[in-house]
Amino acid sequence: VSTLMEKYLLETMLNLVGFEQGSGQMTTGSSNANMIAMMAARNVAAPTCKTDGLFGQPPLFAFVNADAHYSMDRAANILGLGTEHLRKIEVDDHGRMHLLALEQQLAEIQAAGGRAFFVAATAGTTVRGSYDSLPPLLALRQKYGFWLHVDGAWGGSVVFSDRLRRQFLPELEQADSFTLDFHKMLGTALMCN
C-alpha cells in the first residue's frame, strides 16, 4: 500500500509541476533531493564520471544564488566537484540572483575551458524568501547548455496555487528538476516529508 501511495503522489506531483515525461523520487529531505539533482546534472554533462570519476575532462562548475541553501555546498563536496567549483552569484536588492553576474561567470568558465553544468534557481531563499526569475535562466540555459534545477524546498509550495505559481514560478515545467519539501511551507511532520 505504501508503494502505491508513493507512486500516486509522485504522478500527481509530476502532473502538478508539468513534467510530462518526468520521473520522481522520495528522499530523506530536500538536502538529499538537491544533491540528487546535482548528481543527475553531473552524470548528463559527464556520462563517464560514474565509472571513471571526474578525471580527464573539462572541470565542471555549478552556480547558485549567494543565499542558496547550504545543501548546495554539501552536494558539491560529496559529489567530488569541490566547493571552489560551486560559484555563488551575487544577489540584487530583493535577494534574486543577479543575472548579468551569472552570465559573466558562465562566459568566463566557458572561455577558460570549463563546463558550466548546473544552475540552481532558488524558489524561496531561507534568508529572505526570494525567488530567482526562471524565464531569463531558461534563456541562459539555451545559450550555455546547463541543467536548470529549481530548489523549491521552502517556496515551491506555490505550485498548489495557479495564481502564485504564475507569479513566482512561471515556466517551471521547462526546468530540468525541482525540489519540493512538504516539511517546510506545507507543514507536514518530518516523518511524512
C-alpha positions as CSV (number, residue, x, y, z in Angstrom):
1,V,0.0,0.0,0.0
2,S,2.9,2.4,0.8
3,T,4.4,1.8,-2.6
4,L,1.0,2.5,-4.3
5,M,0.6,5.7,-2.3
6,E,4.1,6.8,-3.2
7,K,3.6,6.1,-7.0
8,Y,0.3,8.1,-6.9
9,L,1.8,11.0,-5.1
10,L,4.8,11.2,-7.5
11,E,2.5,11.0,-10.5
12,T,0.3,13.7,-9.0
13,M,3.3,16.0,-8.3
14,L,4.8,15.4,-11.7
15,N,1.5,16.5,-13.3
16,L,1.2,19.5,-11.0
17,V,4.7,20.7,-11.9
18,G,4.2,20.0,-15.6
19,F,6.9,17.3,-16.1
20,E,5.0,15.3,-18.7
21,Q,7.8,12.7,-19.3
22,G,9.3,13.1,-15.8
23,S,10.2,10.8,-13.0
24,G,10.3,11.5,-9.3
25,Q,11.8,10.2,-6.1
26,M,11.0,10.5,-2.5
27,T,14.1,11.4,-0.5
28,T,15.0,11.8,3.2
29,G,14.9,15.5,2.8
30,S,15.4,18.4,0.5
31,S,19.2,18.5,1.0
32,N,19.3,15.0,-0.5
33,A,16.9,16.0,-3.2
34,N,19.2,18.9,-4.2
35,M,22.2,16.6,-4.2
36,I,20.4,14.1,-6.4
37,A,19.5,16.9,-8.9
38,M,23.2,18.0,-9.0
39,M,24.3,14.4,-9.5
40,A,21.9,13.8,-12.3
41,A,23.2,17.0,-14.0
42,R,26.8,15.9,-13.5
43,N,26.0,12.5,-15.0
44,V,24.4,14.1,-18.0
45,A,27.2,16.6,-18.5
46,A,29.9,13.9,-18.0
47,P,28.5,10.5,-18.7
48,T,31.7,8.6,-17.9
49,C,32.1,10.2,-14.4
50,K,30.1,7.4,-12.8
51,T,32.7,4.9,-13.8
52,D,35.8,6.9,-14.4
53,G,35.4,9.8,-11.9
54,L,35.9,13.4,-12.7
55,F,39.3,12.8,-14.4
56,G,40.4,13.6,-17.9
57,Q,37.6,16.0,-18.8
58,P,36.9,19.8,-18.6
59,P,36.4,20.9,-15.0
60,L,32.7,21.1,-14.0
61,F,31.2,24.2,-12.4
62,A,27.8,24.7,-10.6
63,F,26.2,28.1,-10.0
64,V,23.8,29.1,-7.2
65,N,22.2,32.2,-5.6
66,A,24.6,33.6,-3.0
67,D,21.8,33.0,-0.5
68,A,21.2,29.4,-1.6
69,H,20.8,26.7,1.0
70,Y,23.9,25.1,2.5
71,S,22.9,21.8,0.8
72,M,24.4,23.0,-2.4
73,D,27.9,23.3,-0.8
74,R,27.4,19.9,0.7
75,A,26.4,18.4,-2.6
76,A,29.5,19.9,-4.4
77,N,31.7,18.4,-1.7
78,I,30.1,14.9,-1.6
79,L,29.9,14.7,-5.4
80,G,33.6,15.4,-5.7
81,L,33.3,18.8,-7.5
82,G,34.8,20.8,-4.7
83,T,33.3,23.9,-3.2
84,E,35.6,26.1,-5.3
85,H,33.6,24.8,-8.3
86,L,30.4,25.9,-6.8
87,R,30.0,29.6,-7.8
88,K,27.8,31.7,-5.6
89,I,26.2,34.5,-7.7
90,E,25.7,37.9,-6.0
91,V,22.1,38.9,-5.4
92,D,20.1,42.1,-6.1
93,D,18.3,44.2,-3.6
94,H,15.4,41.7,-3.5
95,G,17.7,38.6,-2.9
96,R,17.4,37.3,-6.5
97,M,20.4,36.0,-8.4
98,H,22.0,38.9,-10.4
99,L,21.6,37.6,-14.0
100,L,24.3,39.7,-15.5
101,A,26.8,38.5,-12.9
102,L,25.7,34.9,-13.7
103,E,26.1,35.3,-17.4
104,Q,29.6,36.9,-17.0
105,Q,30.7,33.9,-14.9
106,L,29.2,31.4,-17.3
107,A,31.1,33.1,-20.2
108,E,34.4,33.2,-18.2
109,I,34.2,29.5,-17.3
110,Q,33.4,28.5,-20.9
111,A,36.3,30.7,-22.3
112,A,38.7,29.1,-19.8
113,G,37.7,25.6,-21.0
114,G,35.5,24.7,-18.1
115,R,31.9,23.3,-18.2
116,A,29.0,25.1,-16.6
117,F,26.9,22.1,-16.0
118,F,24.4,23.1,-13.3
119,V,22.5,26.2,-12.2
120,A,20.1,26.1,-9.3
121,A,17.4,28.7,-9.1
122,T,16.2,29.2,-5.6
123,A,12.4,29.3,-5.1
124,G,12.2,30.9,-1.7
125,T,15.6,31.6,-0.1
126,T,15.8,30.8,3.6
127,V,17.2,34.2,4.2
128,R,14.6,36.4,2.5
129,G,12.1,34.2,0.8
130,S,13.3,35.4,-2.6
131,Y,12.5,33.7,-5.9
132,D,15.1,33.6,-8.7
133,S,13.4,34.5,-12.0
134,L,13.0,31.4,-14.2
135,P,12.4,32.8,-17.7
136,P,15.8,34.6,-18.0
137,L,17.5,31.5,-16.6
138,L,15.8,29.3,-19.2
139,A,17.2,31.7,-21.9
140,L,20.7,31.3,-20.4
141,R,20.3,27.6,-20.4
142,Q,19.5,27.7,-24.1
143,K,22.8,29.6,-24.7
144,Y,25.1,27.7,-22.3
145,G,23.6,24.2,-22.1
146,F,23.5,23.7,-18.3
147,W,21.0,21.7,-16.3
148,L,18.5,24.1,-14.6
149,H,17.3,22.9,-11.2
150,V,14.7,24.7,-9.1
151,D,15.2,24.4,-5.3
152,G,11.7,24.9,-4.1
153,A,12.2,23.3,-0.7
154,W,11.0,26.4,1.1
155,G,8.8,28.2,-1.5
156,G,7.9,25.5,-4.1
157,S,4.6,25.0,-2.4
158,V,3.3,27.9,-4.7
159,V,2.7,25.1,-7.2
160,F,-0.6,24.4,-5.4
161,S,-2.0,27.8,-6.4
162,D,-2.3,28.7,-10.1
163,R,-2.1,32.4,-9.3
164,L,1.0,32.1,-7.1
165,R,2.7,29.7,-9.5
166,R,2.3,32.1,-12.4
167,Q,3.6,34.9,-10.2
168,F,6.6,33.1,-8.7
169,L,7.4,30.1,-10.8
170,P,6.4,30.9,-14.4
171,E,7.6,28.2,-16.9
172,L,8.6,25.8,-14.1
173,E,7.6,22.9,-16.4
174,Q,10.7,23.8,-18.6
175,A,13.2,23.2,-15.8
176,D,15.2,20.0,-15.6
177,S,14.4,19.2,-12.0
178,F,12.5,20.6,-9.0
179,T,12.7,20.0,-5.2
180,L,9.6,20.4,-3.0
181,D,9.8,19.8,0.7
182,F,6.4,19.1,2.4
183,H,8.0,19.6,5.8
184,K,8.6,23.4,5.1
185,M,5.8,25.7,4.0
186,L,3.2,22.8,3.8
187,G,3.9,22.0,7.5
188,T,3.8,18.2,7.5
189,A,5.7,16.2,10.2
190,L,9.3,15.4,9.3
191,M,8.4,11.7,9.2
192,C,5.8,12.4,6.5
193,N,8.2,14.6,4.4
